[in-house]
Amino acid sequence: MATRPSTAGTRASQELLDVTFIDHMRPAATAGTYTIEVEHVLKEGTTPVDGSAPLPCAHEEFEIRAPQFMLDGATVQAVYPARGASGDFRHVLPHITLTRAYLPWEREPKWSLAQRRAPWLTLMLFRAGELPDDPEALALTTERTVRELRADDEETVLGPELTGLDDPALAGNCRTIDVPAAVFEAVLPREQELYYLAHVRDVDEPKLLADGEVLTKGTFSVVTANRFPRGEGDHVAHLVSLEGFDKHLGGTLPGGIRHVRLVTLWSWSFRNDPAAAFDGAGILANLVAPGDTDAENLALRMPRPANAPGTPSAEEAYALERLRLGYVPVPHRPLTGEHTYAWYRGPFTPLTAQDVPDLDTSNAHTTADFALVYDQTYGVFDVSYAAAWTLGRTVALADPSYGKEMTRARRELANTAVRMMAVANDPVRSAAGVSSADGTRFGLGALARLAAHRGGRTLADALGAPQLPQEAVPEPTPFARLSRADARASLDEDGRAATLLSVARHRAGALADRLDELRALRSVPFSYLVPDFRMLPEESLRLFRVDPVWIDTLLAGARDVAVHTSLDQRCDRSLRAATLSGDRSGYPAAGLLMRSGLVPAWPDMAVVARKGTRQLTEIRRELVASDMLLCLFDDVPDRVLIREPSEGIHFGVDTDAAGREVIGLRQLQTGQDPPLGATLPGEYFPAGSDSVFSLYLRPPQEGGVADVLRLEGDDGLVKRLAQAHSLSDLHPAQLAVQLVNAPLEQRLMPGQDS
């Protein structure tokens, strides 16, 4: 049966994984030979009745088999670090994942207690030069028979005490390693520690992740090593059986033993290379460091010139203020022909952009002059919105299908408007309807009414009847032609406005899709967003707000394509309503730009923005360059979290800002905030200046470095870690949850400058 303690489940905090950790899977019966005996007993009431002859008994033997000396390759689902991997694994505990969820508990070791079910195998890690069978740590083994494994005839070699094996079993081959006695005593998990080094993982929602083990849906057993590969160079991990070594799990060996012979069920090698370490924590800290002294240092603007005067003149103060507001000077040549400069600011602003009262984007325009802003005091133009309108028009015209569809829509709108204005003063013809997007044409409405109520027979009778004399024919009623202004005004009547809107909607589908892309500032060259790279230097992080008026003007430029006449301008309001161009829903409100080596190293980094308790919607996320990340949000956040991408699950310790080896504590209680399995922000173990490596490693071997975890004892890692959670002990699943490597996080609290 499976034992699932209530505190053993966890859900990954990045919503990438749905994983439950389980202490162990206890089979109903372990491997071995069993006898079923059936006997008959006659009773009268509760008293046995003696017969003249005993009743026959039935005996039946059966055997439950489980891997013992060999392991099928299909049983191994994954290993970490990966076979042949090279990287900085100093803080990682290697592990192996097995497809047989019951495998570590299928055999009954003699040292297992009823409530602390220990596995019969363990994962041991060795450095190059420690194994005589494999001096270069290439995962080499020696093939021997099971009889040779026992080493009965070798006085200096200790093999497992295996009994009950028949001759065929003893003659079978297996893969073995001879471990020097000193190494065996130093690395072997103690009897009480084995219980914590195996658990079960139940994966519900797998996902292909950036690193670590690629998780697969299902239930798996996991065996973890107790040793860190702290030394530089090659290492080899061996999954070994401990059957027959129950007398030696205290770490002491008989005198005269020089080697311990183990059967290895699986092995792989990897290389620890500290030089390959990527200091993500340091880079992330440096990115946000300028904001520690002044949050304004993280705003997207030109840096204040180093030679800026302390007491500037009025003109200098004006220029410095423009830079503070996010503007940059750009070359400008007005219609008068002289060469001068103007101010430009893209949609990303360090402060909330103010509305421009005289800027009219609700009507169609044929040039960008309406969007020029002139500073009369200093005689300088602000070309920000004019550039946005021109860019929108350029992007639209660069798409032939958009230009063709926009031209067709405007012509159809203009033609419909002309026909409606032509009959605006004729109530009969006007009521008959005009052409519309659904195919209705002049007079078809009247013909439909004429054909109703037996209209066909009436029409036939009328055509066959004698004609009236000329004097009896009523004179046509003359209608005065409407003035141009009155004809245009007639288009505001509800029915005519609805017809124009219907025509516009018929053509609006493809147009609206293209405009929606511009809402998120797609297709906008990066130089329009960040006009000067000094605003975003190397290894920098910048926060900004988004100017909705700039986007209004950008969309106006795209929407104003094919406006040639005043009638086009009049009909534009229908097209604007059909494409929702006047609606600012979907506009980004704020965002983040990062230019750093962290971007290619962490292409899937998590950037989470929140306002109050709501997580903001990420409208756009894009790598605008190999080392530049752009994120746009639907509202202005009050805090931003940048997190290392969640990797495939692996185990070990983390490092804090001071470089200490610590364990980022995770929630072990249900119904709490944060939820079960999530990291407890800012809570690390151990507290103070000590580290896991300084407190909870066994003494090193002679001439070596301490690298083996010390789990047992009142001052061992398990007991102390449990006390950090106000518990008396930890289950294997709880320890596994705690040792899951936590991703690095950096929290930002942007100012609420209005």
Buried (B, 14 or more C-beta within 10 A) or exposed (E): EBBBBEBBBBBBBBEBBBBBBBBBBEBEEBBEEEEEEEEEEEEEEEEEEEEEEEEEEEEEEEEBEBBBBEBEEEBBBBBBBBEEBEBBBBBBBBBBBBBBBBBBBBBBBEBBEEEBBBBBBBBBBBBBEBBEBBEEBEBBBBEBBBBBBBBEEBEEBBBBBBEEBEEEBBEBEBBBBBBBBEBBBBBBBBBBBBBBBBBBBBBEEBBEBBBBBEBEEEBBBBBBBBBBBBBBEBBBBBBBBBBBBBEBBEBEBEEEBBBBBBBBBBBBBBBBBEEEEEBBBEBBBBBBEBBEEEBBBBBBBBEEEEEEEEEEEEEEEBBBEBBBBBBBBBEBEEEEEEEEBBBBBBBBBBBEBEEBEEBEBEBBBEEBEBBBBEEEEEEBBBBBBBBBBBBBBEBBBEBEEBBEBBEEBBBBBBBBBEBBBBBBBEEEBBEBBBBBBEEBEBEBBBEEEEEEEEEEEEEEEEEEEEEEEEEEEEEEEEEEEBEEEEBBBBBEEEEBBEBBBBBBBBBBEBBBEBBBBBBBBEBBEBEBBBBBEEBBEEEBBBBBBBBBBBBBBBBBBBBBBBBEEEBBBBBBBBBBBBBBBBEBEBBBBBBBBBBBBBBEBBEEBBBBBBBEEEEBEBBBEBEBEEBBBBBBBBBBBBEBBBBBBBBBBBBBBBBEEEEBBBBBBBBBEEEEEEBBBBBBEEBBBBEEEBBBBEBBBBEEBEEBEBBBBBBBBEEBBBBBBBBBBEBEEBBBBBBBBBBBBBBBBBEBEBEEEE
